[in-house]
């Protein structure tokens, strides 16, 4: 079967507009977002207002493209072009200049997607309305704890039922937007002895008594500093019983909800690729202005390296788009999503290392953004599952598929031959 990824002309025009916006409006504030460690900049309000779309690209699969007098925007629609493929391409384009701005747009979080999957009708009505209205309503995920990161089965933050309430005690670290969010989706255990089957997700409004922000900006991370991550403690925190997503008695409810990460991991890598593509073009322009200092042989090697980086990005985007296309057509795509997220950070980091080598000592100067982009790229391996964890996902998925095929072949061989 032939699959066409041809982008319609109007969508291609929008992607060009996003890339131009990212280059000329987002990039000039990249250093400021890095130093202030936030994506919510007063100076950035005009940048966000000028964005060719008014919703995060994570919302594109649920939204369509329409023309407005102010330009192209997304809105609720049944458009056939409302897709994961378009969303991934939009993410790549709008991170070309730098990655800080896209997350400042509305509908940028996974909470609302989990509400779609496992939320009760009452929970969807209660929590999705603020997201639909846009504005400054923001949410955060709180997974990581001091003793565990990707191994969420080891979570110790516990929710104990007390009548019509849950009493929560524990501590989370590296909670993205934890101090800035309107509501937090906090992952807890109702029974530590059950491991993954004991996990649940609880929606906690910011400012609830018992929520303590221990660290807001003191982490001083290597990169992605604009994605502020906080340390939060919960001390005898009480929330209503129905703030727990899904059915509290169903051990598979949260695990089903976590499947939304299969849809967002390709977006995460498109974000990484978009900034690398912008960095590659930046280094190419810089090197072209320095040709007097390059011997013909060295310049040839620079051109070859740049071509190899671009080829590796294109290959990675094909993997990302393949996962997105399967998501659009309701096909299993867990393995492809995990492949993109497991393989992508290493491809991108290698590309940045070569760009650093091309620029030499200039690459370490804060007069250029290359050192910042490299720091950001290193941190992508820690978002939405590390490479080690996702390689296990890929391996187990491949072996499970092979076992199913072998089982089907064996069954077919045992069936009697009929005329």
C-alpha positions as CSV (number, residue, x, y, z in Angstrom):
1,X,0.0,0.0,0.0
2,X,1.3,3.4,-0.9
3,X,1.0,6.1,1.8
4,X,1.3,9.7,0.9
5,X,2.4,12.3,3.4
6,X,1.8,15.1,1.0
7,X,1.0,18.3,3.0
8,X,-1.9,20.4,1.5
9,X,-0.8,23.8,0.2
10,X,-2.7,25.7,2.9
11,X,-1.2,23.6,5.7
12,X,2.3,24.0,4.1
13,X,1.7,27.8,4.1
14,X,0.9,27.7,7.8
15,X,4.0,25.6,8.6
16,X,6.1,28.3,6.8
17,X,4.5,31.0,8.8
18,X,5.2,29.1,12.0
19,X,8.8,28.6,11.1
20,X,9.2,32.3,10.2
21,X,7.5,33.3,13.5
22,X,9.8,31.0,15.5
23,X,12.9,32.4,13.8
24,X,12.2,36.1,14.0
25,X,10.1,36.4,17.2
26,X,10.8,33.4,19.4
27,X,14.6,33.1,18.9
28,X,15.4,36.7,20.1
29,X,14.0,35.8,23.5
30,X,15.6,32.4,23.8
31,X,18.4,33.5,26.0
32,X,16.0,35.5,28.3
33,X,13.8,32.4,28.8
34,X,16.8,30.4,29.6
35,X,18.2,32.8,32.2
36,X,14.9,33.6,33.8
37,X,13.9,29.9,33.8
38,X,10.4,30.3,32.6
39,X,8.4,30.3,29.4
40,X,5.9,32.9,30.7
41,X,7.8,36.0,29.9
42,X,6.3,39.5,30.1
43,X,8.3,40.3,27.0
44,X,6.9,37.2,25.4
45,X,3.3,38.2,25.5
46,X,3.5,39.9,22.2
47,X,5.3,36.9,20.7
48,X,2.6,34.5,21.8
49,X,-0.1,36.9,20.6
50,X,1.6,36.9,17.1
51,X,1.8,33.1,16.8
52,X,0.1,31.9,13.6
53,X,-1.9,29.4,15.8
54,X,-3.6,30.1,19.1
55,X,-3.4,26.6,20.5
56,X,-0.5,24.3,21.3
57,X,0.4,21.8,18.5
58,X,-0.4,19.0,21.0
59,X,-4.1,20.0,20.5
60,X,-4.0,19.6,16.7
61,X,-5.2,16.0,16.6
62,X,-8.5,17.2,18.2
63,X,-8.7,20.5,16.3
64,X,-9.0,21.7,12.7
65,X,-7.6,24.5,10.6
66,X,-9.9,27.4,9.7
67,X,-9.3,30.9,8.2
68,X,-9.9,33.9,10.4
69,X,-9.4,37.5,9.6
70,X,-6.4,37.6,11.8
71,X,-4.8,34.6,10.1
72,X,-4.9,30.9,10.4
73,X,-5.9,29.4,13.7
74,X,-7.0,26.1,15.2
75,X,-10.6,25.5,16.4
76,X,-12.8,22.6,17.2
77,X,-13.6,21.0,13.8
78,X,-14.1,17.7,12.0
79,X,-11.5,18.6,9.4
80,X,-9.8,15.6,7.9
81,X,-6.5,17.6,8.3
82,X,-6.9,17.7,12.1
83,X,-4.2,15.0,12.7
84,X,-1.2,13.8,14.6
85,X,0.8,14.2,11.4
86,X,0.0,17.9,11.1
87,X,0.5,18.4,14.8
88,X,4.0,16.9,14.6
89,X,4.9,19.0,11.6
90,X,3.6,22.1,13.4
91,X,5.7,21.3,16.4
92,X,8.8,21.0,14.3
93,X,8.2,24.2,12.5
94,X,7.4,26.3,15.6
95,X,10.5,25.1,17.4
96,X,12.9,26.0,14.6
97,X,14.0,29.3,16.3
98,X,13.9,27.9,19.8
99,X,11.6,25.6,21.9
100,X,10.5,27.9,24.7
101,X,7.3,29.4,23.2
102,X,5.1,26.6,22.2
103,X,4.4,25.5,25.7
104,X,3.1,29.0,26.6
105,X,0.1,28.4,24.3
106,X,-3.2,27.0,25.7
107,X,-3.9,23.3,25.6
108,X,-0.3,22.3,26.0
109,X,-0.7,19.5,28.6
110,X,-1.6,15.8,28.8
111,X,-4.1,16.2,31.6
112,X,-7.0,17.0,29.2
113,X,-6.0,14.1,27.0
114,X,-6.1,11.7,30.0
115,X,-9.5,13.1,30.9
116,X,-10.7,12.1,27.4
117,X,-9.5,8.5,28.0
118,X,-10.3,7.7,31.6
119,X,-12.2,10.7,33.0
120,X,-15.8,10.2,34.1
121,X,-18.4,12.5,32.4
122,X,-18.6,14.6,35.5
123,X,-14.8,15.0,35.6
124,X,-14.6,15.9,31.9
125,X,-17.3,18.5,32.4
126,X,-15.6,19.9,35.5
127,X,-12.0,20.0,34.3
128,X,-12.1,20.3,30.5
129,X,-14.1,23.5,30.4
130,X,-11.3,25.7,31.5
131,X,-9.0,24.1,28.9
132,X,-11.6,24.7,26.2
133,X,-11.9,28.3,27.1
134,X,-8.2,28.8,26.6
135,X,-6.7,31.6,28.6
136,X,-4.1,31.1,31.3
137,X,-5.4,27.8,32.7
138,X,-2.4,25.4,32.9
139,X,-1.8,22.0,34.3
140,X,1.3,19.9,35.3
141,X,2.3,16.3,35.7
142,X,3.9,15.2,38.9
143,X,5.6,11.8,38.4
144,X,9.2,11.9,39.6
145,X,10.2,11.3,43.2
146,X,13.6,11.5,44.9
147,X,14.2,7.8,44.7
148,X,12.5,7.0,41.3
149,X,12.1,8.5,37.9
150,X,11.0,6.3,35.0
151,X,10.2,3.4,37.5
152,X,6.8,4.8,38.4
153,X,5.9,1.4,40.1
154,X,8.2,2.6,42.9
155,X,6.1,5.7,43.7
156,X,5.6,6.3,47.4
157,X,3.3,9.3,47.5
158,X,0.2,7.7,48.9
159,X,-3.5,8.5,48.8
160,X,-5.6,7.0,51.7
161,X,-9.3,7.2,51.6
162,X,-11.1,8.9,54.5
163,X,-14.8,9.0,53.9
164,X,-15.5,11.2,50.9
165,X,-11.9,12.4,50.6
166,X,-8.4,11.3,49.8
167,X,-5.6,12.2,52.2
168,X,-2.3,12.5,50.4
169,X,1.2,12.6,51.8
170,X,4.5,12.5,49.8
171,X,6.9,14.5,47.8
172,X,7.4,15.1,44.0
173,X,10.5,16.5,42.3
174,X,11.1,17.8,38.8
175,X,7.3,18.5,38.4
176,X,7.1,20.4,35.1
177,X,5.2,23.7,35.7
178,X,4.4,22.5,39.2
179,X,4.7,25.9,40.7
180,X,3.1,27.7,37.8
181,X,0.2,25.4,37.0
182,X,-3.5,26.0,37.9
183,X,-4.0,22.3,38.6
184,X,-1.6,19.4,39.0
185,X,-2.1,15.8,38.0
186,X,-0.3,14.0,40.8
187,X,0.5,10.3,40.5
188,X,0.0,8.4,43.7
189,X,-0.3,4.9,45.0
190,X,-3.4,3.6,46.9
191,X,-1.5,0.4,47.8
192,X,2.4,0.3,47.5
193,X,2.4,-3.5,47.6
194,X,0.5,-3.6,44.2
195,X,3.2,-1.7,42.2
196,X,1.8,-0.5,38.9
197,X,-1.7,-1.8,39.7
198,X,-1.8,0.5,42.8
199,X,-1.1,3.7,40.8
200,X,-3.8,6.4,40.4
201,X,-3.9,10.0,39.2
202,X,-5.4,12.7,41.4
203,X,-6.2,16.2,40.2
204,X,-5.1,18.8,42.7
205,X,-5.8,22.5,42.3
206,X,-2.9,24.8,43.1
207,X,-3.2,26.5,46.5
208,X,-5.1,23.6,48.1
209,X,-4.1,23.5,51.8
210,X,-1.4,20.9,52.3
211,X,0.4,21.7,49.0
212,X,3.9,23.1,49.7
213,X,6.2,24.4,47.0
214,X,9.6,23.6,48.4
215,X,11.6,24.5,45.3
216,X,10.5,26.6,42.4
217,X,13.6,27.7,40.5
218,X,16.5,26.3,42.6
219,X,17.1,23.2,40.5
220,X,19.5,25.0,38.1
221,X,19.2,22.3,35.5
222,X,21.7,21.6,32.7
223,X,19.2,22.6,30.0
224,X,15.6,23.3,29.2
225,X,15.6,25.8,32.0
226,X,12.5,27.5,30.5
227,X,10.6,24.4,31.4
228,X,10.5,25.2,35.1
229,X,10.4,22.1,37.3
230,X,9.5,22.3,41.0
231,X,9.8,20.2,44.1
232,X,6.4,19.9,45.8
233,X,5.4,18.3,49.1
234,X,2.0,17.1,50.1
235,X,1.3,17.1,53.9
236,X,-2.1,15.7,55.0
237,X,-3.6,17.1,51.8
238,X,-7.3,16.5,51.4
239,X,-9.1,16.4,48.1
240,X,-12.6,15.2,47.2
241,X,-13.0,11.5,46.4
242,X,-14.0,12.3,42.8
243,X,-10.7,14.2,42.1
244,X,-9.2,10.8,41.4
245,X,-9.3,10.2,37.7
246,X,-11.3,7.3,36.4
247,X,-12.5,4.4,38.6
248,X,-10.5,4.3,41.9
249,X,-11.2,0.6,42.1
250,X,-10.0,-0.3,38.6
251,X,-6.2,-1.1,38.7
252,X,-5.9,-0.7,35.0
253,X,-7.6,2.7,34.7
254,X,-4.5,4.9,35.0
255,X,-2.3,2.5,32.9
256,X,-4.8,2.9,30.1
257,X,-4.7,6.7,30.5
258,X,-0.9,6.7,30.3
259,X,-1.2,5.4,26.7
260,X,-1.6,9.1,25.8
261,X,2.2,9.3,26.0
262,X,2.3,7.1,22.9
263,X,0.7,10.0,21.1
264,X,2.8,12.8,22.5
265,X,6.2,11.1,22.3
266,X,6.5,11.8,18.6
267,X,5.6,15.4,19.3
268,X,8.4,15.6,21.8
269,X,11.0,14.4,19.3
270,X,9.6,16.8,16.6
271,X,10.3,19.6,19.0
272,X,13.9,18.4,19.4
273,X,14.3,18.0,15.6
274,X,12.9,21.4,14.9
275,X,15.4,23.2,17.0
276,X,18.3,21.1,15.6
277,X,17.2,22.0,12.1
278,X,17.3,25.7,13.0
279,X,20.7,25.2,14.7
280,X,22.1,23.5,11.6
281,X,21.0,26.3,9.3
282,X,22.5,28.8,11.8
283,X,25.9,27.0,11.8
284,X,25.8,26.7,8.0
285,X,25.3,30.5,7.7
286,X,28.0,31.2,10.3
287,X,30.5,28.8,8.6
288,X,29.7,30.4,5.2
289,X,30.8,33.8,6.6
290,X,34.1,32.2,7.7
291,X,35.1,30.5,4.5
292,X,38.4,32.5,4.4
293,X,39.6,30.5,7.4
294,X,38.7,27.1,5.9
295,X,40.9,25.2,3.5
296,X,39.0,23.7,0.5
297,X,39.3,20.2,2.0
298,X,38.1,21.4,5.4
299,X,35.2,23.2,3.8
300,X,34.2,20.1,1.9
301,X,34.1,18.1,5.2
302,X,31.9,20.8,6.7
303,X,29.5,20.5,3.9
304,X,29.5,16.7,4.1
305,X,28.8,16.9,7.9
306,X,25.9,19.3,7.4
307,X,24.4,17.1,4.8
308,X,24.7,14.1,7.1
309,X,23.0,15.9,9.9
310,X,20.2,17.0,7.7
311,X,19.8,13.4,6.4
312,X,19.7,12.0,9.9
313,X,17.0,14.6,10.8
314,X,14.9,13.6,7.8
315,X,15.2,9.9,8.7
316,X,14.1,10.6,12.2
317,X,11.1,12.7,11.0
318,X,10.0,9.8,8.9
319,X,9.9,7.6,12.0
320,X,8.0,10.3,13.9
321,X,5.5,10.8,11.0
322,X,5.0,7.0,10.7
323,X,4.0,6.8,14.4
324,X,1.7,9.9,14.0
325,X,0.1,8.5,10.8
326,X,-0.7,5.2,12.6
327,X,-2.2,7.2,15.5
328,X,-4.4,9.1,13.0
329,X,-5.7,5.8,11.5
330,X,-6.4,4.1,14.8
331,X,-3.5,1.6,14.4
332,X,-1.3,0.4,17.2
333,X,1.7,2.7,17.3
334,X,3.3,2.1,20.7
335,X,6.4,0.6,19.3
336,X,7.0,3.3,16.7
337,X,6.4,6.0,19.2
338,X,8.9,4.4,21.6
339,X,11.4,3.9,18.8
340,X,11.2,7.6,17.9
341,X,11.7,8.7,21.5
342,X,14.4,6.1,22.3
343,X,16.4,6.6,19.1
344,X,15.8,10.3,18.5
345,X,17.8,11.9,21.4
346,X,21.0,10.2,20.4
347,X,20.6,11.2,16.7
348,X,20.0,14.8,17.7
349,X,22.9,14.9,20.3
350,X,25.3,13.6,17.7
351,X,24.2,16.3,15.3
352,X,24.8,19.0,17.9
353,X,28.2,17.6,18.8
354,X,29.3,18.0,15.2
355,X,27.9,21.5,15.0
356,X,29.9,22.4,18.0
357,X,33.0,21.0,16.4
358,X,32.4,23.0,13.2
359,X,32.2,26.3,15.2
360,X,35.1,25.4,17.4
361,X,35.6,27.7,20.4
362,X,32.9,30.0,19.2
363,X,30.3,27.4,20.0
364,X,30.9,27.7,23.7
365,X,30.3,31.4,23.8
366,X,27.0,32.8,25.1
367,X,27.1,35.2,22.2
368,X,25.6,32.4,20.3
369,X,22.7,30.1,21.2
370,X,24.4,26.8,20.1
371,X,25.6,26.0,23.6
372,X,22.1,26.5,25.0
373,X,20.5,24.4,22.3
374,X,23.0,21.6,23.0
375,X,22.2,21.8,26.7
376,X,18.5,21.6,25.9
377,X,18.9,18.6,23.6
378,X,20.7,16.5,26.2
379,X,17.7,16.8,28.5
380,X,15.3,15.4,25.9
381,X,16.3,11.9,26.9
382,X,14.7,12.5,30.3
383,X,11.3,13.6,29.0
384,X,8.4,11.2,28.7
385,X,10.5,8.1,29.3
386,X,14.3,7.6,29.0
387,X,15.9,5.7,26.2
388,X,16.7,2.7,28.4
389,X,13.0,2.3,29.4
390,X,11.7,2.8,25.9
391,X,14.2,0.3,24.4
392,X,12.6,-2.2,26.8
393,X,9.2,-1.2,25.4
394,X,10.4,-1.7,21.8
395,X,12.1,-5.0,22.5
396,X,9.1,-6.5,24.4
397,X,6.7,-5.2,21.7
398,X,8.8,-6.9,18.9
399,X,9.1,-10.2,20.8
400,X,5.4,-10.2,21.7
401,X,4.6,-9.6,18.0
402,X,6.9,-12.4,17.0
403,X,5.3,-14.7,19.5
404,X,1.9,-13.9,18.2
405,X,3.0,-14.7,14.6
406,X,4.6,-17.9,15.6
407,X,1.5,-18.9,17.5
408,X,-0.7,-18.2,14.5
409,X,1.6,-20.2,12.2
410,X,1.7,-23.1,14.6
411,X,-2.1,-23.1,14.8
412,X,-2.5,-22.9,11.0
413,X,-0.1,-25.9,10.7
414,X,-2.2,-28.0,13.0
415,X,-5.5,-27.3,11.2
416,X,-6.6,-30.2,8.9
417,X,-6.1,-29.7,5.2
418,X,-9.4,-29.6,3.4
419,X,-10.1,-30.0,-0.2
